[in-house]
Amino acid sequence: MKWIDRWYVGSFTNSEKEYTVSLAEDGKTWGCSCPAWTFQRHRIRDGICKHIRQIQNLHEEDMLLKHYPKHYPDNVTHDDFFTEEEFTL
């Protein structure tokens, strides 16, 4: 699987931690490096952790508001292009 987009999302509970959220080339498959997604994604709602959900919500806002460049919250940074495999599904 090729990942085409990547964000770094700060932990909601520990300001020293950061997780990687990636979107696959199909535009529908998401991955996250957080423990909830990595180890228990079958138990969380829709297999989507809160870090992925935050990025999905930002995308929806951008689509509605037509923001360019994208404005991310302080706990999010973004890579413009990324293609390496990063998560095992």
Phi and psi restraints in degrees (range 20) as a CNS / XPLOR table:
assign (resid 1 and name C) (resid 2 and name N)
       (resid 2 and name CA) (resid 2 and name C) 1.0 -102.3 20.0 2
assign (resid 2 and name N) (resid 2 and name CA)
       (resid 2 and name C) (resid 3 and name N) 1.0 133.0 20.0 2
assign (resid 2 and name C) (resid 3 and name N)
       (resid 3 and name CA) (resid 3 and name C) 1.0 -98.3 20.0 2
assign (resid 3 and name N) (resid 3 and name CA)
       (resid 3 and name C) (resid 4 and name N) 1.0 129.3 20.0 2
assign (resid 3 and name C) (resid 4 and name N)
       (resid 4 and name CA) (resid 4 and name C) 1.0 -107.9 20.0 2
assign (resid 4 and name N) (resid 4 and name CA)
       (resid 4 and name C) (resid 5 and name N) 1.0 -10.4 20.0 2
assign (resid 4 and name C) (resid 5 and name N)
       (resid 5 and name CA) (resid 5 and name C) 1.0 -146.2 20.0 2
assign (resid 5 and name N) (resid 5 and name CA)
       (resid 5 and name C) (resid 6 and name N) 1.0 147.3 20.0 2
assign (resid 5 and name C) (resid 6 and name N)
       (resid 6 and name CA) (resid 6 and name C) 1.0 -145.5 20.0 2
assign (resid 6 and name N) (resid 6 and name CA)
       (resid 6 and name C) (resid 7 and name N) 1.0 138.3 20.0 2
assign (resid 6 and name C) (resid 7 and name N)
       (resid 7 and name CA) (resid 7 and name C) 1.0 -129.0 20.0 2
assign (resid 7 and name N) (resid 7 and name CA)
       (resid 7 and name C) (resid 8 and name N) 1.0 152.9 20.0 2
assign (resid 7 and name C) (resid 8 and name N)
       (resid 8 and name CA) (resid 8 and name C) 1.0 -111.8 20.0 2
assign (resid 8 and name N) (resid 8 and name CA)
       (resid 8 and name C) (resid 9 and name N) 1.0 121.4 20.0 2
assign (resid 8 and name C) (resid 9 and name N)
       (resid 9 and name CA) (resid 9 and name C) 1.0 -117.0 20.0 2
assign (resid 9 and name N) (resid 9 and name CA)
       (resid 9 and name C) (resid 10 and name N) 1.0 124.4 20.0 2
assign (resid 9 and name C) (resid 10 and name N)
       (resid 10 and name CA) (resid 10 and name C) 1.0 -66.5 20.0 2
assign (resid 10 and name N) (resid 10 and name CA)
       (resid 10 and name C) (resid 11 and name N) 1.0 145.4 20.0 2
assign (resid 10 and name C) (resid 11 and name N)
       (resid 11 and name CA) (resid 11 and name C) 1.0 -60.8 20.0 2
assign (resid 11 and name N) (resid 11 and name CA)
       (resid 11 and name C) (resid 12 and name N) 1.0 144.1 20.0 2
assign (resid 11 and name C) (resid 12 and name N)
       (resid 12 and name CA) (resid 12 and name C) 1.0 -79.8 20.0 2
assign (resid 12 and name N) (resid 12 and name CA)
       (resid 12 and name C) (resid 13 and name N) 1.0 -17.1 20.0 2
assign (resid 12 and name C) (resid 13 and name N)
       (resid 13 and name CA) (resid 13 and name C) 1.0 -114.8 20.0 2
assign (resid 13 and name N) (resid 13 and name CA)
       (resid 13 and name C) (resid 14 and name N) 1.0 -16.2 20.0 2
assign (resid 13 and name C) (resid 14 and name N)
       (resid 14 and name CA) (resid 14 and name C) 1.0 -139.9 20.0 2
assign (resid 14 and name N) (resid 14 and name CA)
       (resid 14 and name C) (resid 15 and name N) 1.0 108.8 20.0 2
assign (resid 14 and name C) (resid 15 and name N)
       (resid 15 and name CA) (resid 15 and name C) 1.0 -65.3 20.0 2
assign (resid 15 and name N) (resid 15 and name CA)
       (resid 15 and name C) (resid 16 and name N) 1.0 -11.7 20.0 2
assign (resid 15 and name C) (resid 16 and name N)
       (resid 16 and name CA) (resid 16 and name C) 1.0 -90.7 20.0 2
assign (resid 16 and name N) (resid 16 and name CA)
       (resid 16 and name C) (resid 17 and name N) 1.0 -6.6 20.0 2
assign (resid 16 and name C) (resid 17 and name N)
       (resid 17 and name CA) (resid 17 and name C) 1.0 -105.1 20.0 2
assign (resid 17 and name N) (resid 17 and name CA)
       (resid 17 and name C) (resid 18 and name N) 1.0 151.5 20.0 2
assign (resid 17 and name C) (resid 18 and name N)
       (resid 18 and name CA) (resid 18 and name C) 1.0 -143.3 20.0 2
assign (resid 18 and name N) (resid 18 and name CA)
       (resid 18 and name C) (resid 19 and name N) 1.0 140.7 20.0 2
assign (resid 18 and name C) (resid 19 and name N)
       (resid 19 and name CA) (resid 19 and name C) 1.0 -118.7 20.0 2
assign (resid 19 and name N) (resid 19 and name CA)
       (resid 19 and name C) (resid 20 and name N) 1.0 152.1 20.0 2
assign (resid 19 and name C) (resid 20 and name N)
       (resid 20 and name CA) (resid 20 and name C) 1.0 -100.3 20.0 2
assign (resid 20 and name N) (resid 20 and name CA)
       (resid 20 and name C) (resid 21 and name N) 1.0 125.4 20.0 2
assign (resid 20 and name C) (resid 21 and name N)
       (resid 21 and name CA) (resid 21 and name C) 1.0 -111.2 20.0 2
assign (resid 21 and name N) (resid 21 and name CA)
       (resid 21 and name C) (resid 22 and name N) 1.0 131.3 20.0 2
assign (resid 21 and name C) (resid 22 and name N)
       (resid 22 and name CA) (resid 22 and name C) 1.0 -128.4 20.0 2
assign (resid 22 and name N) (resid 22 and name CA)
       (resid 22 and name C) (resid 23 and name N) 1.0 151.2 20.0 2
assign (resid 22 and name C) (resid 23 and name N)
       (resid 23 and name CA) (resid 23 and name C) 1.0 -116.7 20.0 2
assign (resid 23 and name N) (resid 23 and name CA)
       (resid 23 and name C) (resid 24 and name N) 1.0 132.1 20.0 2
assign (resid 23 and name C) (resid 24 and name N)
       (resid 24 and name CA) (resid 24 and name C) 1.0 -81.6 20.0 2
assign (resid 24 and name N) (resid 24 and name CA)
       (resid 24 and name C) (resid 25 and name N) 1.0 166.0 20.0 2
assign (resid 24 and name C) (resid 25 and name N)
       (resid 25 and name CA) (resid 25 and name C) 1.0 -63.1 20.0 2
assign (resid 25 and name N) (resid 25 and name CA)
       (resid 25 and name C) (resid 26 and name N) 1.0 -20.2 20.0 2
assign (resid 25 and name C) (resid 26 and name N)
       (resid 26 and name CA) (resid 26 and name C) 1.0 -73.6 20.0 2
assign (resid 26 and name N) (resid 26 and name CA)
       (resid 26 and name C) (resid 27 and name N) 1.0 -11.0 20.0 2
assign (resid 26 and name C) (resid 27 and name N)
       (resid 27 and name CA) (resid 27 and name C) 1.0 76.0 20.0 2
assign (resid 27 and name N) (resid 27 and name CA)
       (resid 27 and name C) (resid 28 and name N) 1.0 4.0 20.0 2
assign (resid 27 and name C) (resid 28 and name N)
       (resid 28 and name CA) (resid 28 and name C) 1.0 -125.1 20.0 2
assign (resid 28 and name N) (resid 28 and name CA)
       (resid 28 and name C) (resid 29 and name N) 1.0 -21.6 20.0 2
assign (resid 28 and name C) (resid 29 and name N)
       (resid 29 and name CA) (resid 29 and name C) 1.0 -95.6 20.0 2
assign (resid 29 and name N) (resid 29 and name CA)
       (resid 29 and name C) (resid 30 and name N) 1.0 125.8 20.0 2
assign (resid 29 and name C) (resid 30 and name N)
       (resid 30 and name CA) (resid 30 and name C) 1.0 -116.8 20.0 2
assign (resid 30 and name N) (resid 30 and name CA)
       (resid 30 and name C) (resid 31 and name N) 1.0 153.1 20.0 2
assign (resid 30 and name C) (resid 31 and name N)
       (resid 31 and name CA) (resid 31 and name C) 1.0 -142.2 20.0 2
assign (resid 31 and name N) (resid 31 and name CA)
       (resid 31 and name C) (resid 32 and name N) 1.0 155.5 20.0 2
assign (resid 31 and name C) (resid 32 and name N)
       (resid 32 and name CA) (resid 32 and name C) 1.0 -144.5 20.0 2
assign (resid 32 and name N) (resid 32 and name CA)
       (resid 32 and name C) (resid 33 and name N) 1.0 148.9 20.0 2
assign (resid 32 and name C) (resid 33 and name N)
       (resid 33 and name CA) (resid 33 and name C) 1.0 -89.3 20.0 2
assign (resid 33 and name N) (resid 33 and name CA)
       (resid 33 and name C) (resid 34 and name N) 1.0 2.0 20.0 2
assign (resid 33 and name C) (resid 34 and name N)
       (resid 34 and name CA) (resid 34 and name C) 1.0 -70.8 20.0 2
assign (resid 34 and name N) (resid 34 and name CA)
       (resid 34 and name C) (resid 35 and name N) 1.0 155.7 20.0 2
assign (resid 34 and name C) (resid 35 and name N)
       (resid 35 and name CA) (resid 35 and name C) 1.0 -59.8 20.0 2
assign (resid 35 and name N) (resid 35 and name CA)
       (resid 35 and name C) (resid 36 and name N) 1.0 -36.3 20.0 2
assign (resid 35 and name C) (resid 36 and name N)
       (resid 36 and name CA) (resid 36 and name C) 1.0 -60.8 20.0 2
assign (resid 36 and name N) (resid 36 and name CA)
       (resid 36 and name C) (resid 37 and name N) 1.0 -46.9 20.0 2
assign (resid 36 and name C) (resid 37 and name N)
       (resid 37 and name CA) (resid 37 and name C) 1.0 -74.8 20.0 2
assign (resid 37 and name N) (resid 37 and name CA)
       (resid 37 and name C) (resid 38 and name N) 1.0 -42.0 20.0 2
assign (resid 37 and name C) (resid 38 and name N)
       (resid 38 and name CA) (resid 38 and name C) 1.0 -63.8 20.0 2
assign (resid 38 and name N) (resid 38 and name CA)
       (resid 38 and name C) (resid 39 and name N) 1.0 -43.4 20.0 2
assign (resid 38 and name C) (resid 39 and name N)
       (resid 39 and name CA) (resid 39 and name C) 1.0 -108.4 20.0 2
assign (resid 39 and name N) (resid 39 and name CA)
       (resid 39 and name C) (resid 40 and name N) 1.0 -20.2 20.0 2
assign (resid 39 and name C) (resid 40 and name N)
       (resid 40 and name CA) (resid 40 and name C) 1.0 -135.6 20.0 2
assign (resid 40 and name N) (resid 40 and name CA)
       (resid 40 and name C) (resid 41 and name N) 1.0 27.3 20.0 2
assign (resid 40 and name C) (resid 41 and name N)
       (resid 41 and name CA) (resid 41 and name C) 1.0 -62.2 20.0 2
assign (resid 41 and name N) (resid 41 and name CA)
       (resid 41 and name C) (resid 42 and name N) 1.0 -24.7 20.0 2
assign (resid 41 and name C) (resid 42 and name N)
       (resid 42 and name CA) (resid 42 and name C) 1.0 -70.4 20.0 2
assign (resid 42 and name N) (resid 42 and name CA)
       (resid 42 and name C) (resid 43 and name N) 1.0 -17.0 20.0 2
assign (resid 42 and name C) (resid 43 and name N)
       (resid 43 and name CA) (resid 43 and name C) 1.0 -97.6 20.0 2
assign (resid 43 and name N) (resid 43 and name CA)
       (resid 43 and name C) (resid 44 and name N) 1.0 -21.4 20.0 2
assign (resid 43 and name C) (resid 44 and name N)
       (resid 44 and name CA) (resid 44 and name C) 1.0 -88.7 20.0 2
assign (resid 44 and name N) (resid 44 and name CA)
       (resid 44 and name C) (resid 45 and name N) 1.0 154.1 20.0 2
assign (resid 44 and name C) (resid 45 and name N)
       (resid 45 and name CA) (resid 45 and name C) 1.0 -53.8 20.0 2
assign (resid 45 and name N) (resid 45 and name CA)
       (resid 45 and name C) (resid 46 and name N) 1.0 122.1 20.0 2
assign (resid 45 and name C) (resid 46 and name N)
       (resid 46 and name CA) (resid 46 and name C) 1.0 58.5 20.0 2
assign (resid 46 and name N) (resid 46 and name CA)
       (resid 46 and name C) (resid 47 and name N) 1.0 12.7 20.0 2
assign (resid 46 and name C) (resid 47 and name N)
       (resid 47 and name CA) (resid 47 and name C) 1.0 67.5 20.0 2
assign (resid 47 and name N) (resid 47 and name CA)
       (resid 47 and name C) (resid 48 and name N) 1.0 21.4 20.0 2
assign (resid 47 and name C) (resid 48 and name N)
       (resid 48 and name CA) (resid 48 and name C) 1.0 -115.3 20.0 2
assign (resid 48 and name N) (resid 48 and name CA)
       (resid 48 and name C) (resid 49 and name N) 1.0 118.0 20.0 2
assign (resid 48 and name C) (resid 49 and name N)
       (resid 49 and name CA) (resid 49 and name C) 1.0 -80.3 20.0 2
assign (resid 49 and name N) (resid 49 and name CA)
       (resid 49 and name C) (resid 50 and name N) 1.0 173.1 20.0 2
assign (resid 49 and name C) (resid 50 and name N)
       (resid 50 and name CA) (resid 50 and name C) 1.0 -67.8 20.0 2
assign (resid 50 and name N) (resid 50 and name CA)
       (resid 50 and name C) (resid 51 and name N) 1.0 -24.6 20.0 2
assign (resid 50 and name C) (resid 51 and name N)
       (resid 51 and name CA) (resid 51 and name C) 1.0 -72.9 20.0 2
assign (resid 51 and name N) (resid 51 and name CA)
       (resid 51 and name C) (resid 52 and name N) 1.0 -43.8 20.0 2
assign (resid 51 and name C) (resid 52 and name N)
       (resid 52 and name CA) (resid 52 and name C) 1.0 -63.7 20.0 2
assign (resid 52 and name N) (resid 52 and name CA)
       (resid 52 and name C) (resid 53 and name N) 1.0 -44.1 20.0 2
assign (resid 52 and name C) (resid 53 and name N)
       (resid 53 and name CA) (resid 53 and name C) 1.0 -60.5 20.0 2
assign (resid 53 and name N) (resid 53 and name CA)
       (resid 53 and name C) (resid 54 and name N) 1.0 -37.4 20.0 2
assign (resid 53 and name C) (resid 54 and name N)
       (resid 54 and name CA) (resid 54 and name C) 1.0 -62.2 20.0 2
assign (resid 54 and name N) (resid 54 and name CA)
       (resid 54 and name C) (resid 55 and name N) 1.0 -44.6 20.0 2
assign (resid 54 and name C) (resid 55 and name N)
       (resid 55 and name CA) (resid 55 and name C) 1.0 -67.0 20.0 2
assign (resid 55 and name N) (resid 55 and name CA)
       (resid 55 and name C) (resid 56 and name N) 1.0 -41.3 20.0 2
assign (resid 55 and name C) (resid 56 and name N)
       (resid 56 and name CA) (resid 56 and name C) 1.0 -60.3 20.0 2
assign (resid 56 and name N) (resid 56 and name CA)
       (resid 56 and name C) (resid 57 and name N) 1.0 -41.5 20.0 2
assign (resid 56 and name C) (resid 57 and name N)
       (resid 57 and name CA) (resid 57 and name C) 1.0 -64.0 20.0 2
assign (resid 57 and name N) (resid 57 and name CA)
       (resid 57 and name C) (resid 58 and name N) 1.0 -38.8 20.0 2
assign (resid 57 and name C) (resid 58 and name N)
       (resid 58 and name CA) (resid 58 and name C) 1.0 -63.3 20.0 2
assign (resid 58 and name N) (resid 58 and name CA)
       (resid 58 and name C) (resid 59 and name N) 1.0 -39.6 20.0 2
assign (resid 58 and name C) (resid 59 and name N)
       (resid 59 and name CA) (resid 59 and name C) 1.0 -63.2 20.0 2
assign (resid 59 and name N) (resid 59 and name CA)
       (resid 59 and name C) (resid 60 and name N) 1.0 -43.3 20.0 2
assign (resid 59 and name C) (resid 60 and name N)
       (resid 60 and name CA) (resid 60 and name C) 1.0 -61.5 20.0 2
assign (resid 60 and name N) (resid 60 and name CA)
       (resid 60 and name C) (resid 61 and name N) 1.0 -43.0 20.0 2
assign (resid 60 and name C) (resid 61 and name N)
       (resid 61 and name CA) (resid 61 and name C) 1.0 -62.2 20.0 2
assign (resid 61 and name N) (resid 61 and name CA)
       (resid 61 and name C) (resid 62 and name N) 1.0 -42.5 20.0 2
assign (resid 61 and name C) (resid 62 and name N)
       (resid 62 and name CA) (resid 62 and name C) 1.0 -63.3 20.0 2
assign (resid 62 and name N) (resid 62 and name CA)
       (resid 62 and name C) (resid 63 and name N) 1.0 -39.8 20.0 2
assign (resid 62 and name C) (resid 63 and name N)
       (resid 63 and name CA) (resid 63 and name C) 1.0 -65.6 20.0 2
assign (resid 63 and name N) (resid 63 and name CA)
       (resid 63 and name C) (resid 64 and name N) 1.0 -38.9 20.0 2
assign (resid 63 and name C) (resid 64 and name N)
       (resid 64 and name CA) (resid 64 and name C) 1.0 -73.8 20.0 2
assign (resid 64 and name N) (resid 64 and name CA)
       (resid 64 and name C) (resid 65 and name N) 1.0 -40.7 20.0 2
assign (resid 64 and name C) (resid 65 and name N)
       (resid 65 and name CA) (resid 65 and name C) 1.0 -94.7 20.0 2
assign (resid 65 and name N) (resid 65 and name CA)
       (resid 65 and name C) (resid 66 and name N) 1.0 -9.3 20.0 2
assign (resid 65 and name C) (resid 66 and name N)
       (resid 66 and name CA) (resid 66 and name C) 1.0 57.3 20.0 2
assign (resid 66 and name N) (resid 66 and name CA)
       (resid 66 and name C) (resid 67 and name N) 1.0 40.4 20.0 2
assign (resid 66 and name C) (resid 67 and name N)
       (resid 67 and name CA) (resid 67 and name C) 1.0 -68.8 20.0 2
assign (resid 67 and name N) (resid 67 and name CA)
       (resid 67 and name C) (resid 68 and name N) 1.0 132.8 20.0 2
assign (resid 67 and name C) (resid 68 and name N)
       (resid 68 and name CA) (resid 68 and name C) 1.0 -154.5 20.0 2
assign (resid 68 and name N) (resid 68 and name CA)
       (resid 68 and name C) (resid 69 and name N) 1.0 124.5 20.0 2
assign (resid 68 and name C) (resid 69 and name N)
       (resid 69 and name CA) (resid 69 and name C) 1.0 -71.3 20.0 2
assign (resid 69 and name N) (resid 69 and name CA)
       (resid 69 and name C) (resid 70 and name N) 1.0 162.5 20.0 2
assign (resid 69 and name C) (resid 70 and name N)
       (resid 70 and name CA) (resid 70 and name C) 1.0 -66.6 20.0 2
assign (resid 70 and name N) (resid 70 and name CA)
       (resid 70 and name C) (resid 71 and name N) 1.0 142.3 20.0 2
assign (resid 70 and name C) (resid 71 and name N)
       (resid 71 and name CA) (resid 71 and name C) 1.0 -108.8 20.0 2
assign (resid 71 and name N) (resid 71 and name CA)
       (resid 71 and name C) (resid 72 and name N) 1.0 115.5 20.0 2
assign (resid 71 and name C) (resid 72 and name N)
       (resid 72 and name CA) (resid 72 and name C) 1.0 -104.5 20.0 2
assign (resid 72 and name N) (resid 72 and name CA)
       (resid 72 and name C) (resid 73 and name N) 1.0 150.0 20.0 2
assign (resid 72 and name C) (resid 73 and name N)
       (resid 73 and name CA) (resid 73 and name C) 1.0 -63.7 20.0 2
assign (resid 73 and name N) (resid 73 and name CA)
       (resid 73 and name C) (resid 74 and name N) 1.0 167.6 20.0 2
assign (resid 73 and name C) (resid 74 and name N)
       (resid 74 and name CA) (resid 74 and name C) 1.0 -60.0 20.0 2
assign (resid 74 and name N) (resid 74 and name CA)
       (resid 74 and name C) (resid 75 and name N) 1.0 -26.0 20.0 2
assign (resid 74 and name C) (resid 75 and name N)
       (resid 75 and name CA) (resid 75 and name C) 1.0 -91.0 20.0 2
assign (resid 75 and name N) (resid 75 and name CA)
       (resid 75 and name C) (resid 76 and name N) 1.0 10.0 20.0 2
assign (resid 75 and name C) (resid 76 and name N)
       (resid 76 and name CA) (resid 76 and name C) 1.0 -127.2 20.0 2
assign (resid 76 and name N) (resid 76 and name CA)
       (resid 76 and name C) (resid 77 and name N) 1.0 133.0 20.0 2
assign (resid 76 and name C) (resid 77 and name N)
       (resid 77 and name CA) (resid 77 and name C) 1.0 -126.3 20.0 2
assign (resid 77 and name N) (resid 77 and name CA)
       (resid 77 and name C) (resid 78 and name N) 1.0 162.3 20.0 2
assign (resid 77 and name C) (resid 78 and name N)
       (resid 78 and name CA) (resid 78 and name C) 1.0 -137.2 20.0 2
assign (resid 78 and name N) (resid 78 and name CA)
       (resid 78 and name C) (resid 79 and name N) 1.0 139.2 20.0 2
assign (resid 78 and name C) (resid 79 and name N)
       (resid 79 and name CA) (resid 79 and name C) 1.0 -96.5 20.0 2
assign (resid 79 and name N) (resid 79 and name CA)
       (resid 79 and name C) (resid 80 and name N) 1.0 137.8 20.0 2
assign (resid 79 and name C) (resid 80 and name N)
       (resid 80 and name CA) (resid 80 and name C) 1.0 -69.0 20.0 2
assign (resid 80 and name N) (resid 80 and name CA)
       (resid 80 and name C) (resid 81 and name N) 1.0 -34.8 20.0 2
assign (resid 80 and name C) (resid 81 and name N)
       (resid 81 and name CA) (resid 81 and name C) 1.0 -153.4 20.0 2
assign (resid 81 and name N) (resid 81 and name CA)
       (resid 81 and name C) (resid 82 and name N) 1.0 135.1 20.0 2
assign (resid 81 and name C) (resid 82 and name N)
       (resid 82 and name CA) (resid 82 and name C) 1.0 -152.7 20.0 2
assign (resid 82 and name N) (resid 82 and name CA)
       (resid 82 and name C) (resid 83 and name N) 1.0 129.9 20.0 2
assign (resid 82 and name C) (resid 83 and name N)
       (resid 83 and name CA) (resid 83 and name C) 1.0 -127.0 20.0 2
assign (resid 83 and name N) (resid 83 and name CA)
       (resid 83 and name C) (resid 84 and name N) 1.0 -4.6 20.0 2
assign (resid 83 and name C) (resid 84 and name N)
       (resid 84 and name CA) (resid 84 and name C) 1.0 -71.6 20.0 2
assign (resid 84 and name N) (resid 84 and name CA)
       (resid 84 and name C) (resid 85 and name N) 1.0 152.9 20.0 2
assign (resid 84 and name C) (resid 85 and name N)
       (resid 85 and name CA) (resid 85 and name C) 1.0 -71.5 20.0 2
assign (resid 85 and name N) (resid 85 and name CA)
       (resid 85 and name C) (resid 86 and name N) 1.0 135.3 20.0 2
assign (resid 85 and name C) (resid 86 and name N)
       (resid 86 and name CA) (resid 86 and name C) 1.0 -127.8 20.0 2
assign (resid 86 and name N) (resid 86 and name CA)
       (resid 86 and name C) (resid 87 and name N) 1.0 -31.9 20.0 2
assign (resid 86 and name C) (resid 87 and name N)
       (resid 87 and name CA) (resid 87 and name C) 1.0 -122.6 20.0 2
assign (resid 87 and name N) (resid 87 and name CA)
       (resid 87 and name C) (resid 88 and name N) 1.0 149.8 20.0 2
assign (resid 87 and name C) (resid 88 and name N)
       (resid 88 and name CA) (resid 88 and name C) 1.0 -101.2 20.0 2
assign (resid 88 and name N) (resid 88 and name CA)
       (resid 88 and name C) (resid 89 and name N) 1.0 121.8 20.0 2
